[in-house]
Amino acid sequence: MGLDMYACTTSQDIPEVDFEDPHDAARLFYWRKHPDLHGWMEQLYRSKGGADDAFNLAPVRLDAADLDALEKAVTADELPETDGFFFGVSRPEEKSLDLEFIRKAREIIGAGKKVYYTSWW
């Protein structure tokens, strides 16, 4: 058990939050127990009107501006400290993985697809 985190792609139009997995969803990136990134994603989810109290299996679409804000938070070491029963602890070496995800997500969005984040814990 624990926090499993996914970034996925789709060519379908999707709302900003709280949607069913698209039929063409494909995994772009995976993190295991990176709670600080999850906390950042939860803040984004709430700012876009997300309604799931637990933020579990609750997707949030990421656009270019979101990726810019995430990159700024990652490079400045400003991801919010986040904890949870099954969440584990974020590690410094995840910074390079987060930046790799941002680069890949920008490429996908630039190609006209959508990127979203979801998690399961």
Secondary structure, 3 states (H helix, E strand, C coil): CCCEEEEEEECCCCCCECCCCCCCCEEEEEEECCHHHHHHHHHHHHHCCCCCCCCCCCCEEECHHHHHHHHHHHHCCCCCCCCCCCCCCCCCCHHHHHHHHHHHHHHHHHCCCEEEEEEEC
